[in-house]
Amino acid sequence: MLIYVCQTGANREGLTFQQINSFDLPIPDIKEQEQTINFIETHTSSIDATTSKIEKEIELLQEYRTALISEVVTGKVRVHSA
C-alpha cells in the first residue's frame, strides 16, 4: 500500500500503525545491502581522514599564531607599517 492511498483531503496529520504496517517496503537483497555498506564505509573513512588532517592543520596554525603574537609582543619580531 502506498502512502497517498491512505491520505484523505489536502492534509494528513499522521498515519495509524495499521496503515504503516500495511505498506510494502522494498528491501534490497543482502548483496546490495553489503555493497551499500562498503560504499558508505569507504567514503566515510576518506572523509574522516580528511577531517583529521584539516583539524591538525588548524591546530598547527593556531600554535603558529600564538608563537607569532608572542614574538611580536616581546620584540623578537618587528612589525613594519605600510
Long-range contacts (C-beta under 8 A, 24 or more apart in sequence): none
